[in-house]
Amino acid sequence: MLCYCSFCGAYFTSQKIKIILKHGIKMCFLLSTGNIIGSGIFISPKGVLEHSGSVGLALIVWVLGGGITVLGSLCYAELGVTIPKSGGDYSYVTEIFGGLIGFLLLWSATLIMYPTSLAVIALTFSNYVLQPIFPNCVPPYDASRILSTVCLLFLTWVNCSSVRWATRIQDVFTAGKLLALGLIITVGLVQFSRGNYAELMPHAAFRFWKTPSVGEIALAFLQGSFAFSGWNFLNYVTEELVEPRRNLPRAIFISIPLVTFVYTFTNIAYFTAMTPEELLSSNAVAVTFGEKLLGVMSWIMPISVALSTFGGINGYLFTSSRLCFSGAREGHMPSFLAMIHFKNCTPIPALLVCCTATIVIMLIGETYTLINYLSFINYLCYGVTVAGLLVLRWRKPNLFRPIKVNLLIPIAYLTFWAFLLIFSLYSEPIVCGIGLVIILTGVPVYFLGVYWKNKPKCLGRFIGKSISTLSGHDLERHTPVYIKSHG
């Protein structure tokens, strides 16, 4: 079949690629919970506390952050079963608002969301690995970047080489995050039972060492929201779920309250062992917690967090190709980004693009600045998607909706969304402004790459030949590929 890529103007002779993945409720729960719980809970507590100004307000931010995530996920559940397409936000926004808005969301996800998330997780990995070597100072810049890059390149190679290796790594290293969080909460409960909760008493918890402005509170929510990122992951694979109309909302109702509970109690556990000053001065919160309470066994904590973040990098690399696939299917991305290796069944071009973008961001950004930058763009995209729910209700009131949430839910979410974005932009105009500029650069790219249909044939031939050369394969010889997964 002769295929035309409207983005680059090239023609490719290729059979249709099908991805056949069917996940039941158990796998839905594991995918949702596993994708949310990652490196964020080991990074964000410091940022949330720094901007909140007190222990009590920081804990409130964590609980409210979980509540806001529930509101957003309920809106996404309605969209997911009303528009049952893989691709999540991108598919819904494209369906409701049209190609330009959908492309801008895709553009921001490809250039900002996934690469920045990977950069933060990779930097966390290197920080926790190096912290025992540099216990009294911040690990050297060059050492952390080199180790992060080596880790990223290795996992990119694994994901390019074998789907089975990538999934095995994900299964094994998921145990790292469970071990670390389980250990922190258990030790925290023991501390609590012994009466070590002075910092959690109301008079101490709400003793402000600084009075946070509204903008600071918004930034605290942005820091906390990074730990909850990934809550919409199931919407990216809706077509691959068994009975999505039943399993999608069930997985949401189980996983997000559970994650909120785990995050809140992890922070409570931190404060049974550390004062706010100790937490703020720590370069690796979980390591400091382990050193204070685990004694000779404190080495378990950095290893567990390193395993968790290693698995998180692998997970993001593994899933990032879904968005590229959906974008290329709609003609919004070059076709080669949706191509998969005909023997290894791996999306090598998409993985290489994501890896390259991540390394660039990692070399120019600092962890907590990247989190503000990423969370602002994430919330911007979430809000546009939830607004799409209201637009769809207005345009197609009689459309069949297996799940139909009360209108107060999207309105409440959008109210919080507006507060967060306005005051975050006011507090961090440069960081947030850069994100907006990068999104807007997608406008000329859309009109040149997607809207302009009649591109010169010489341009198409040049791009097609370049892609063939870089990939090392003749693109006209790709055969149908069926990727099957069980769970």
NORNORWO-V733533 format. One record per residue. N is the residue number from 1. PHI is phi in whole degrees, -180 to 180 (* if undefined). PSI is psi in degrees with one decimal (* if undefined). D_LAST is the distance of its C-alpha to the last C-alpha in Angstrom with 2 decimals. Layout:
# NORNORWO-V733533
n=N phi=PHI psi=PSI d_last=D_LAST
n=N phi=PHI psi=PSI d_last=D_LAST
This chain:
# NORNORWO-V733533
n=1 phi=* psi=132.1 d_last=32.36
n=2 phi=-85 psi=119.9 d_last=34.53
n=3 phi=-111 psi=141.7 d_last=32.78
n=4 phi=-114 psi=129.9 d_last=34.79
n=5 phi=-97 psi=107.4 d_last=33.76
n=6 phi=-68 psi=-20.9 d_last=35.77
n=7 phi=-70 psi=-48.3 d_last=35.26
n=8 phi=-109 psi=-4.6 d_last=37.08
n=9 phi=78 psi=14.8 d_last=38.87
n=10 phi=-100 psi=152.3 d_last=37.56
n=11 phi=-107 psi=140.9 d_last=36.60
n=12 phi=-134 psi=137.8 d_last=33.87
n=13 phi=-92 psi=108.8 d_last=33.29
n=14 phi=-151 psi=141.7 d_last=29.53
n=15 phi=-77 psi=160.5 d_last=27.11
n=16 phi=-70 psi=132.5 d_last=24.52
n=17 phi=-92 psi=129.8 d_last=21.38
n=18 phi=-120 psi=138.0 d_last=18.16
n=19 phi=-116 psi=112.7 d_last=14.80
n=20 phi=-110 psi=102.1 d_last=12.13
n=21 phi=-133 psi=127.0 d_last=8.78
n=22 phi=-127 psi=118.6 d_last=6.89
n=23 phi=-117 psi=133.0 d_last=5.09
n=24 phi=-87 psi=-171.5 d_last=6.09
n=25 phi=-63 psi=-36.7 d_last=8.77
n=26 phi=-62 psi=-48.3 d_last=7.49
n=27 phi=-68 psi=-34.0 d_last=5.71
n=28 phi=-60 psi=-45.3 d_last=8.88
n=29 phi=-63 psi=-44.3 d_last=11.03
n=30 phi=-67 psi=-39.8 d_last=10.13
n=31 phi=-64 psi=-44.9 d_last=10.58
n=32 phi=-67 psi=-51.9 d_last=13.72
n=33 phi=-66 psi=-44.8 d_last=15.19
n=34 phi=-64 psi=-32.1 d_last=14.54
n=35 phi=-80 psi=-28.2 d_last=16.08
n=36 phi=-77 psi=-50.8 d_last=19.01
n=37 phi=-77 psi=109.2 d_last=19.92
n=38 phi=-145 psi=-126.3 d_last=21.29
n=39 phi=-84 psi=-17.9 d_last=24.86
n=40 phi=-56 psi=-42.2 d_last=26.41
n=41 phi=-69 psi=-17.4 d_last=27.10
n=42 phi=-94 psi=-8.0 d_last=28.95
n=43 phi=-113 psi=-49.9 d_last=31.03
n=44 phi=-65 psi=-30.9 d_last=31.66
n=45 phi=-52 psi=-38.7 d_last=33.50
n=46 phi=-66 psi=-45.5 d_last=36.53
n=47 phi=-66 psi=-40.6 d_last=36.64
n=48 phi=-64 psi=-46.9 d_last=36.18
n=49 phi=-65 psi=-40.7 d_last=38.93
n=50 phi=-60 psi=-41.7 d_last=41.23
n=51 phi=-85 psi=-22.9 d_last=41.28
n=52 phi=-78 psi=-38.4 d_last=41.32
n=53 phi=88 psi=-5.3 d_last=44.39
n=54 phi=-160 psi=158.1 d_last=43.55
n=55 phi=-66 psi=-45.0 d_last=40.94
n=56 phi=-61 psi=-45.9 d_last=40.91
n=57 phi=-67 psi=-35.1 d_last=40.38
n=58 phi=-62 psi=-42.8 d_last=37.60
n=59 phi=-66 psi=-37.0 d_last=35.69
n=60 phi=-63 psi=-40.2 d_last=36.36
n=61 phi=-60 psi=-41.7 d_last=34.94
n=62 phi=-64 psi=-44.7 d_last=31.65
n=63 phi=-67 psi=-46.7 d_last=31.43
n=64 phi=-65 psi=-34.9 d_last=32.55
n=65 phi=-60 psi=-40.5 d_last=30.18
n=66 phi=-66 psi=-39.3 d_last=27.27
n=67 phi=-64 psi=-42.5 d_last=29.00
n=68 phi=-64 psi=-37.7 d_last=29.52
n=69 phi=-63 psi=-38.0 d_last=25.87
n=70 phi=-62 psi=-44.5 d_last=25.04
n=71 phi=-60 psi=-46.9 d_last=27.61
n=72 phi=-63 psi=-40.2 d_last=26.24
n=73 phi=-69 psi=-31.5 d_last=22.63
n=74 phi=-66 psi=-40.3 d_last=23.98
n=75 phi=-64 psi=-41.3 d_last=25.80
n=76 phi=-67 psi=-31.6 d_last=22.77
n=77 phi=-64 psi=-42.8 d_last=20.84
n=78 phi=-63 psi=-45.9 d_last=23.75
n=79 phi=-65 psi=-37.6 d_last=23.83
n=80 phi=-65 psi=-35.7 d_last=20.10
n=81 phi=-92 psi=-17.1 d_last=20.33
n=82 phi=-83 psi=-38.2 d_last=23.88
n=83 phi=-120 psi=79.7 d_last=23.23
n=84 phi=-76 psi=64.6 d_last=19.63
n=85 phi=-117 psi=145.6 d_last=19.67
n=86 phi=-71 psi=157.2 d_last=17.68
n=87 phi=115 psi=-10.1 d_last=20.07
n=88 phi=56 psi=-132.0 d_last=20.58
n=89 phi=-49 psi=-44.8 d_last=24.22
n=90 phi=-60 psi=-46.6 d_last=25.42
n=91 phi=-65 psi=-41.5 d_last=24.40
n=92 phi=-68 psi=-46.0 d_last=25.88
n=93 phi=-65 psi=-39.9 d_last=29.05
n=94 phi=-63 psi=-42.4 d_last=29.63
n=95 phi=-65 psi=-38.7 d_last=29.33
n=96 phi=-91 psi=-47.0 d_last=31.66
n=97 phi=-101 psi=-12.5 d_last=34.12
n=98 phi=102 psi=-178.8 d_last=34.15
n=99 phi=-65 psi=-42.0 d_last=33.80
n=100 phi=-64 psi=-50.7 d_last=35.86
n=101 phi=-64 psi=-41.2 d_last=34.16
n=102 phi=-62 psi=-40.6 d_last=30.70
n=103 phi=-66 psi=-40.9 d_last=31.83
n=104 phi=-62 psi=-38.1 d_last=33.29
n=105 phi=-66 psi=-42.9 d_last=30.06
n=106 phi=-63 psi=-41.8 d_last=28.27
n=107 phi=-61 psi=-45.3 d_last=31.21
n=108 phi=-68 psi=-36.6 d_last=31.06
n=109 phi=-67 psi=-40.6 d_last=27.33
n=110 phi=-71 psi=-39.5 d_last=27.84
n=111 phi=-93 psi=-21.9 d_last=31.07
n=112 phi=-121 psi=-60.7 d_last=30.67
n=113 phi=-61 psi=-61.3 d_last=27.42
n=114 phi=-66 psi=-49.5 d_last=25.01
n=115 phi=-62 psi=-39.7 d_last=27.83
n=116 phi=-69 psi=-40.5 d_last=29.45
n=117 phi=-58 psi=-45.7 d_last=26.31
n=118 phi=-63 psi=-40.1 d_last=25.77
n=119 phi=-63 psi=-44.2 d_last=29.48
n=120 phi=-64 psi=-44.2 d_last=29.50
n=121 phi=-66 psi=-41.2 d_last=26.56
n=122 phi=-65 psi=-40.3 d_last=28.17
n=123 phi=-67 psi=-34.8 d_last=31.53
n=124 phi=-66 psi=-42.1 d_last=30.14
n=125 phi=-56 psi=-51.0 d_last=28.70
n=126 phi=-67 psi=-35.3 d_last=32.14
n=127 phi=-64 psi=-43.6 d_last=33.99
n=128 phi=-73 psi=-31.5 d_last=32.31
n=129 phi=-70 psi=-39.1 d_last=32.68
n=130 phi=-86 psi=-19.2 d_last=36.34
n=131 phi=-58 psi=-43.1 d_last=37.38
n=132 phi=-62 psi=-26.2 d_last=38.25
n=133 phi=-79 psi=-31.4 d_last=40.37
n=134 phi=-121 psi=69.0 d_last=42.14
n=135 phi=-67 psi=-25.6 d_last=42.26
n=136 phi=-107 psi=10.1 d_last=45.24
n=137 phi=-156 psi=170.2 d_last=44.53
n=138 phi=-72 psi=133.9 d_last=42.03
n=139 phi=-56 psi=142.5 d_last=40.51
n=140 phi=-55 psi=143.0 d_last=42.43
n=141 phi=-55 psi=-50.5 d_last=41.28
n=142 phi=-63 psi=-41.4 d_last=41.27
n=143 phi=-64 psi=-44.5 d_last=39.37
n=144 phi=-67 psi=-39.3 d_last=36.53
n=145 phi=-70 psi=-40.3 d_last=36.26
n=146 phi=-64 psi=-46.5 d_last=36.39
n=147 phi=-64 psi=-40.8 d_last=33.71
n=148 phi=-62 psi=-42.9 d_last=31.44
n=149 phi=-67 psi=-41.6 d_last=32.07
n=150 phi=-62 psi=-44.4 d_last=31.45
n=151 phi=-61 psi=-46.0 d_last=28.09
n=152 phi=-64 psi=-44.5 d_last=27.12
n=153 phi=-65 psi=-40.3 d_last=28.43
n=154 phi=-63 psi=-46.7 d_last=26.67
n=155 phi=-71 psi=-30.4 d_last=23.19
n=156 phi=-64 psi=-42.1 d_last=24.05
n=157 phi=-62 psi=-42.5 d_last=25.00
n=158 phi=-61 psi=-47.1 d_last=21.75
n=159 phi=-68 psi=-28.3 d_last=19.72
n=160 phi=-75 psi=-28.0 d_last=22.27
n=161 phi=-86 psi=-37.9 d_last=22.10
n=162 phi=-161 psi=128.0 d_last=18.52
n=163 phi=-65 psi=-38.8 d_last=15.03
n=164 phi=-64 psi=-43.1 d_last=13.94
n=165 phi=-62 psi=-42.8 d_last=16.63
n=166 phi=-63 psi=-43.9 d_last=15.70
n=167 phi=-70 psi=-34.5 d_last=12.10
n=168 phi=-65 psi=-42.3 d_last=13.68
n=169 phi=-60 psi=-42.7 d_last=16.34
n=170 phi=-62 psi=-43.0 d_last=14.14
n=171 phi=-63 psi=-46.6 d_last=12.52
n=172 phi=-69 psi=-45.7 d_last=16.08
n=173 phi=-82 psi=-11.6 d_last=18.05
n=174 phi=-61 psi=-30.8 d_last=16.14
n=175 phi=-61 psi=-28.9 d_last=17.97
n=176 phi=-62 psi=-46.6 d_last=21.18
n=177 phi=-68 psi=-37.7 d_last=21.01
n=178 phi=-67 psi=-39.9 d_last=20.13
n=179 phi=-64 psi=-46.9 d_last=22.98
n=180 phi=-63 psi=-50.4 d_last=25.41
n=181 phi=-68 psi=-41.6 d_last=24.93
n=182 phi=-60 psi=-40.2 d_last=24.80
n=183 phi=-68 psi=-42.9 d_last=27.96
n=184 phi=-62 psi=-47.1 d_last=29.74
n=185 phi=-67 psi=-42.4 d_last=29.19
n=186 phi=-62 psi=-47.8 d_last=30.15
n=187 phi=-64 psi=-37.6 d_last=33.26
n=188 phi=-63 psi=-40.6 d_last=34.10
n=189 phi=-65 psi=-38.8 d_last=34.07
n=190 phi=-63 psi=-44.1 d_last=36.34
n=191 phi=-60 psi=-43.1 d_last=38.61
n=192 phi=-63 psi=-42.1 d_last=38.69
n=193 phi=-65 psi=-23.9 d_last=39.66
n=194 phi=-88 psi=0.9 d_last=42.49
n=195 phi=89 psi=13.3 d_last=43.88
n=196 phi=-90 psi=67.5 d_last=42.94
n=197 phi=-136 psi=32.8 d_last=42.22
n=198 phi=-59 psi=-39.3 d_last=45.45
n=199 phi=-72 psi=-11.3 d_last=43.80
n=200 phi=-100 psi=-7.0 d_last=41.80
n=201 phi=-66 psi=142.5 d_last=44.92
n=202 phi=-51 psi=-42.8 d_last=45.79
n=203 phi=-67 psi=-28.7 d_last=49.07
n=204 phi=-90 psi=-38.5 d_last=47.43
n=205 phi=-63 psi=-33.6 d_last=44.10
n=206 phi=-107 psi=27.5 d_last=46.00
n=207 phi=-89 psi=104.1 d_last=48.68
n=208 phi=-81 psi=127.0 d_last=48.38
n=209 phi=-87 psi=-10.2 d_last=49.56
n=210 phi=-155 psi=151.3 d_last=49.54
n=211 phi=-90 psi=111.1 d_last=49.47
n=212 phi=-73 psi=137.8 d_last=46.46
n=213 phi=-78 psi=170.9 d_last=47.19
n=214 phi=-61 psi=-37.6 d_last=45.02
n=215 phi=-64 psi=-38.7 d_last=43.86
n=216 phi=-64 psi=-40.5 d_last=42.95
n=217 phi=-64 psi=-39.6 d_last=40.85
n=218 phi=-62 psi=-40.8 d_last=39.05
n=219 phi=-68 psi=-32.3 d_last=38.37
n=220 phi=-63 psi=-41.7 d_last=37.07
n=221 phi=-65 psi=-37.7 d_last=34.50
n=222 phi=-62 psi=-42.2 d_last=33.61
n=223 phi=-63 psi=-44.5 d_last=33.11
n=224 phi=-67 psi=-35.4 d_last=30.93
n=225 phi=-64 psi=-25.3 d_last=28.88
n=226 phi=-61 psi=-37.4 d_last=27.77
n=227 phi=-68 psi=-25.5 d_last=25.89
n=228 phi=-93 psi=-4.0 d_last=24.06
n=229 phi=-62 psi=142.4 d_last=23.31
n=230 phi=108 psi=-4.3 d_last=19.74
n=231 phi=-66 psi=-21.4 d_last=19.58
n=232 phi=-98 psi=13.2 d_last=19.37
n=233 phi=-62 psi=-38.5 d_last=16.52
n=234 phi=-60 psi=-28.3 d_last=14.12
n=235 phi=-69 psi=-15.9 d_last=17.04
n=236 phi=-79 psi=-16.7 d_last=16.82
n=237 phi=-127 psi=33.4 d_last=13.57
n=238 phi=-57 psi=-40.0 d_last=14.45
n=239 phi=-67 psi=-16.0 d_last=14.39
n=240 phi=-101 psi=6.7 d_last=10.74
n=241 phi=-97 psi=145.0 d_last=9.75
n=242 phi=-79 psi=125.7 d_last=9.70
n=243 phi=47 psi=65.1 d_last=13.22
n=244 phi=-60 psi=-30.1 d_last=14.07
n=245 phi=-65 psi=-23.2 d_last=17.42
n=246 phi=-102 psi=-44.3 d_last=16.12
n=247 phi=-80 psi=-30.3 d_last=13.03
n=248 phi=-62 psi=-54.6 d_last=14.69
n=249 phi=-66 psi=-34.2 d_last=17.78
n=250 phi=-63 psi=-43.0 d_last=16.23
n=251 phi=-63 psi=-37.8 d_last=14.20
n=252 phi=-66 psi=-46.2 d_last=17.56
n=253 phi=-65 psi=-27.9 d_last=19.68
n=254 phi=-87 psi=-47.0 d_last=17.87
n=255 phi=-74 psi=-45.5 d_last=17.22
n=256 phi=-69 psi=-44.9 d_last=20.57
n=257 phi=-59 psi=-36.7 d_last=22.93
n=258 phi=-64 psi=-44.5 d_last=21.21
n=259 phi=-64 psi=-42.5 d_last=21.64
n=260 phi=-60 psi=-42.9 d_last=25.21
n=261 phi=-61 psi=-47.6 d_last=25.97
n=262 phi=-63 psi=-44.5 d_last=24.82
n=263 phi=-65 psi=-44.5 d_last=26.80
n=264 phi=-62 psi=-45.9 d_last=29.87
n=265 phi=-72 psi=-27.3 d_last=30.06
n=266 phi=-65 psi=-42.7 d_last=29.56
n=267 phi=-67 psi=-38.5 d_last=32.58
n=268 phi=-61 psi=-41.4 d_last=34.51
n=269 phi=-62 psi=-40.6 d_last=33.89
n=270 phi=-56 psi=-42.7 d_last=35.28
n=271 phi=-80 psi=-7.4 d_last=38.44
n=272 phi=-80 psi=-14.0 d_last=39.06
n=273 phi=-118 psi=-22.3 d_last=39.73
n=274 phi=-128 psi=147.3 d_last=41.02
n=275 phi=-81 psi=161.9 d_last=43.58
n=276 phi=-56 psi=-37.7 d_last=42.87
n=277 phi=-64 psi=-39.9 d_last=45.19
n=278 phi=-67 psi=-39.8 d_last=43.30
n=279 phi=-66 psi=-42.3 d_last=39.94
n=280 phi=-69 psi=-28.6 d_last=41.51
n=281 phi=-87 psi=-6.7 d_last=43.16
n=282 phi=-81 psi=138.2 d_last=40.03
n=283 phi=-87 psi=-17.2 d_last=38.40
n=284 phi=-148 psi=96.6 d_last=35.22
n=285 phi=-58 psi=-46.4 d_last=34.91
n=286 phi=-65 psi=-34.4 d_last=32.45
n=287 phi=-66 psi=-45.1 d_last=34.66
n=288 phi=-61 psi=-41.7 d_last=37.76
n=289 phi=-59 psi=-45.8 d_last=36.14
n=290 phi=-65 psi=-40.0 d_last=35.32
n=291 phi=-64 psi=-33.9 d_last=38.83
n=292 phi=-79 psi=-28.9 d_last=40.48
n=293 phi=-119 psi=-22.8 d_last=38.61
n=294 phi=-98 psi=-10.1 d_last=36.94
n=295 phi=61 psi=-126.7 d_last=40.02
n=296 phi=-66 psi=-16.6 d_last=39.55
n=297 phi=-94 psi=11.0 d_last=35.77
n=298 phi=-64 psi=-18.9 d_last=35.65
n=299 phi=-65 psi=-19.1 d_last=34.19
n=300 phi=-62 psi=-37.3 d_last=30.79
n=301 phi=-67 psi=-52.7 d_last=30.50
n=302 phi=-62 psi=-34.5 d_last=30.98
n=303 phi=-66 psi=-43.6 d_last=28.69
n=304 phi=-63 psi=-43.9 d_last=25.87
n=305 phi=-68 psi=-39.2 d_last=26.41
n=306 phi=-62 psi=-41.9 d_last=26.66
n=307 phi=-63 psi=-41.3 d_last=23.31
n=308 phi=-63 psi=-47.9 d_last=21.81
n=309 phi=-70 psi=-33.7 d_last=23.52
n=310 phi=-61 psi=-45.9 d_last=22.74
n=311 phi=-65 psi=-32.7 d_last=19.00
n=312 phi=-66 psi=-40.9 d_last=19.83
n=313 phi=-61 psi=-45.5 d_last=21.70
n=314 phi=-61 psi=-41.1 d_last=18.92
n=315 phi=-64 psi=-43.1 d_last=16.48
n=316 phi=-67 psi=-40.6 d_last=19.18
n=317 phi=-62 psi=-40.6 d_last=20.01
n=318 phi=-66 psi=-37.6 d_last=16.48
n=319 phi=-92 psi=-18.0 d_last=16.20
n=320 phi=-62 psi=-26.3 d_last=19.89
n=321 phi=-67 psi=-22.2 d_last=19.71
n=322 phi=-60 psi=-44.0 d_last=17.99
n=323 phi=-67 psi=-41.9 d_last=21.27
n=324 phi=-62 psi=-39.9 d_last=23.37
n=325 phi=-61 psi=-48.7 d_last=21.59
n=326 phi=-63 psi=-40.4 d_last=22.27
n=327 phi=-65 psi=-42.6 d_last=25.77
n=328 phi=-68 psi=-34.4 d_last=26.66
n=329 phi=-64 psi=-32.7 d_last=25.50
n=330 phi=-86 psi=-3.0 d_last=27.99
n=331 phi=82 psi=14.6 d_last=30.65
n=332 phi=-96 psi=-6.4 d_last=30.83
n=333 phi=-135 psi=154.7 d_last=29.90
n=334 phi=-57 psi=139.8 d_last=31.15
n=335 phi=-58 psi=-31.7 d_last=29.18
n=336 phi=-65 psi=-21.3 d_last=28.80
n=337 phi=-72 psi=-18.0 d_last=26.49
n=338 phi=-97 psi=-2.5 d_last=23.86
n=339 phi=-78 psi=146.4 d_last=24.44
n=340 phi=-125 psi=150.3 d_last=22.14
n=341 phi=-63 psi=130.9 d_last=23.45
n=342 phi=-72 psi=-15.8 d_last=23.67
n=343 phi=-102 psi=-46.6 d_last=22.95
n=344 phi=-85 psi=-13.3 d_last=20.68
n=345 phi=58 psi=40.6 d_last=18.66
n=346 phi=-123 psi=141.4 d_last=19.37
n=347 phi=-82 psi=73.1 d_last=21.20
n=348 phi=-59 psi=-47.8 d_last=24.24
n=349 phi=-59 psi=-44.0 d_last=26.77
n=350 phi=-64 psi=-39.6 d_last=24.72
n=351 phi=-65 psi=-40.9 d_last=23.95
n=352 phi=-67 psi=-38.8 d_last=27.66
n=353 phi=-64 psi=-45.1 d_last=28.87
n=354 phi=-64 psi=-41.8 d_last=26.75
n=355 phi=-62 psi=-45.5 d_last=27.88
n=356 phi=-63 psi=-46.1 d_last=31.50
n=357 phi=-62 psi=-37.8 d_last=31.57
n=358 phi=-65 psi=-44.1 d_last=30.13
n=359 phi=-62 psi=-41.2 d_last=32.82
n=360 phi=-62 psi=-48.6 d_last=35.55
n=361 phi=-64 psi=-38.8 d_last=34.57
n=362 phi=-64 psi=-32.7 d_last=34.20
n=363 phi=-79 psi=-17.9 d_last=37.71
n=364 phi=-113 psi=-5.4 d_last=39.41
n=365 phi=-120 psi=158.7 d_last=37.81
n=366 phi=-108 psi=146.3 d_last=37.92
n=367 phi=-52 psi=-55.4 d_last=34.87
n=368 phi=-72 psi=-29.0 d_last=36.04
n=369 phi=-68 psi=-41.4 d_last=37.64
n=370 phi=-62 psi=-36.1 d_last=34.45
n=371 phi=-65 psi=-45.1 d_last=32.59
n=372 phi=-61 psi=-43.5 d_last=35.24
n=373 phi=-61 psi=-48.2 d_last=35.11
n=374 phi=-68 psi=-46.7 d_last=31.32
n=375 phi=-65 psi=-36.2 d_last=31.10
n=376 phi=-61 psi=-46.8 d_last=33.98
n=377 phi=-67 psi=-39.6 d_last=32.35
n=378 phi=-58 psi=-50.5 d_last=29.00
n=379 phi=-66 psi=-34.0 d_last=30.87
n=380 phi=-60 psi=-45.5 d_last=32.95
n=381 phi=-69 psi=-39.7 d_last=29.95
n=382 phi=-59 psi=-44.7 d_last=28.37
n=383 phi=-65 psi=-41.5 d_last=31.74
n=384 phi=-62 psi=-39.6 d_last=32.22
n=385 phi=-67 psi=-45.1 d_last=28.86
n=386 phi=-66 psi=-36.8 d_last=29.69
n=387 phi=-61 psi=-32.9 d_last=33.16
n=388 phi=-61 psi=-32.5 d_last=31.58
n=389 phi=-61 psi=-44.8 d_last=30.30
n=390 phi=-66 psi=-39.7 d_last=33.98
n=391 phi=-64 psi=-42.1 d_last=35.19
n=392 phi=-65 psi=-38.2 d_last=32.77
n=393 phi=-60 psi=-38.6 d_last=33.95
n=394 phi=-75 psi=-41.6 d_last=37.50
n=395 phi=-74 psi=-40.4 d_last=37.11
n=396 phi=-129 psi=71.6 d_last=34.98
n=397 phi=-65 psi=-24.7 d_last=35.65
n=398 phi=-96 psi=5.0 d_last=34.77
n=399 phi=-64 psi=137.1 d_last=31.35
n=400 phi=-67 psi=124.5 d_last=28.71
n=401 phi=-126 psi=103.1 d_last=26.70
n=402 phi=-59 psi=-31.5 d_last=24.09
n=403 phi=-122 psi=129.3 d_last=24.40
n=404 phi=-135 psi=104.8 d_last=27.90
n=405 phi=-80 psi=156.8 d_last=28.78
n=406 phi=-63 psi=139.2 d_last=32.37
n=407 phi=-62 psi=-22.0 d_last=34.33
n=408 phi=-65 psi=-25.8 d_last=35.42
n=409 phi=-68 psi=-54.7 d_last=31.94
n=410 phi=-65 psi=-32.6 d_last=32.02
n=411 phi=-66 psi=-44.1 d_last=35.76
n=412 phi=-62 psi=-41.8 d_last=35.35
n=413 phi=-63 psi=-44.1 d_last=32.69
n=414 phi=-69 psi=-30.8 d_last=34.97
n=415 phi=-64 psi=-47.5 d_last=37.95
n=416 phi=-63 psi=-39.8 d_last=36.32
n=417 phi=-59 psi=-45.5 d_last=35.10
n=418 phi=-64 psi=-43.3 d_last=38.70
n=419 phi=-58 psi=-46.7 d_last=40.08
n=420 phi=-65 psi=-46.7 d_last=37.69
n=421 phi=-69 psi=-42.6 d_last=38.27
n=422 phi=-63 psi=-48.2 d_last=42.03
n=423 phi=-78 psi=-26.5 d_last=42.79
n=424 phi=-68 psi=-42.0 d_last=40.44
n=425 phi=-64 psi=-35.9 d_last=42.23
n=426 phi=-68 psi=-39.5 d_last=45.52
n=427 phi=-81 psi=-35.3 d_last=44.70
n=428 phi=-127 psi=65.9 d_last=43.10
n=429 phi=-63 psi=-35.3 d_last=44.66
n=430 phi=-72 psi=-49.8 d_last=44.36
n=431 phi=-61 psi=-50.6 d_last=40.72
n=432 phi=-70 psi=-36.5 d_last=39.55
n=433 phi=-64 psi=-37.9 d_last=42.08
n=434 phi=-61 psi=-41.2 d_last=40.78
n=435 phi=-61 psi=-42.7 d_last=37.32
n=436 phi=-64 psi=-41.1 d_last=38.98
n=437 phi=-63 psi=-43.4 d_last=41.04
n=438 phi=-62 psi=-40.3 d_last=38.09
n=439 phi=-61 psi=-45.1 d_last=36.39
n=440 phi=-69 psi=-22.8 d_last=39.69
n=441 phi=-65 psi=-16.2 d_last=40.05
n=442 phi=-72 psi=-16.9 d_last=37.30
n=443 phi=-63 psi=-54.8 d_last=39.84
n=444 phi=-64 psi=-33.1 d_last=41.99
n=445 phi=-62 psi=-40.1 d_last=38.98
n=446 phi=-62 psi=-46.9 d_last=37.65
n=447 phi=-70 psi=-33.0 d_last=41.04
n=448 phi=-80 psi=-39.0 d_last=41.60
n=449 phi=-93 psi=-30.2 d_last=38.15
n=450 phi=-114 psi=-51.8 d_last=36.81
n=451 phi=-68 psi=-35.9 d_last=39.73
n=452 phi=-79 psi=104.3 d_last=42.12
n=453 phi=-86 psi=-41.4 d_last=41.23
n=454 phi=-91 psi=69.4 d_last=44.24
n=455 phi=-78 psi=153.4 d_last=43.98
n=456 phi=-58 psi=140.0 d_last=46.38
n=457 phi=-63 psi=-31.9 d_last=45.16
n=458 phi=-63 psi=-33.8 d_last=46.25
n=459 phi=-66 psi=-44.2 d_last=43.78
n=460 phi=-62 psi=-43.2 d_last=40.89
n=461 phi=-65 psi=-39.8 d_last=42.05
n=462 phi=-64 psi=-47.2 d_last=42.45
n=463 phi=-66 psi=-43.0 d_last=38.98
n=464 phi=-62 psi=-42.0 d_last=37.36
n=465 phi=-68 psi=-37.6 d_last=39.37
n=466 phi=-64 psi=-42.1 d_last=38.58
n=467 phi=-65 psi=-42.4 d_last=34.81
n=468 phi=-62 psi=-41.1 d_last=35.15
n=469 phi=-66 psi=-45.7 d_last=37.28
n=470 phi=-67 psi=-37.6 d_last=35.06
n=471 phi=-79 psi=-19.3 d_last=31.86
n=472 phi=78 psi=11.2 d_last=33.76
n=473 phi=-135 psi=151.8 d_last=32.53
n=474 phi=-80 psi=115.2 d_last=34.12
n=475 phi=-67 psi=-16.0 d_last=32.08
n=476 phi=-81 psi=-3.1 d_last=33.44
n=477 phi=-110 psi=10.8 d_last=31.62
n=478 phi=-68 psi=139.0 d_last=28.02
n=479 phi=-112 psi=165.3 d_last=26.08
n=480 phi=-60 psi=140.8 d_last=23.09
n=481 phi=-126 psi=131.3 d_last=19.79
n=482 phi=-118 psi=117.0 d_last=16.40
n=483 phi=-103 psi=119.4 d_last=13.44
n=484 phi=-114 psi=142.1 d_last=10.26
n=485 phi=-140 psi=147.7 d_last=6.80
n=486 phi=-117 psi=153.7 d_last=3.77
n=487 phi=145 psi=* d_last=0.00
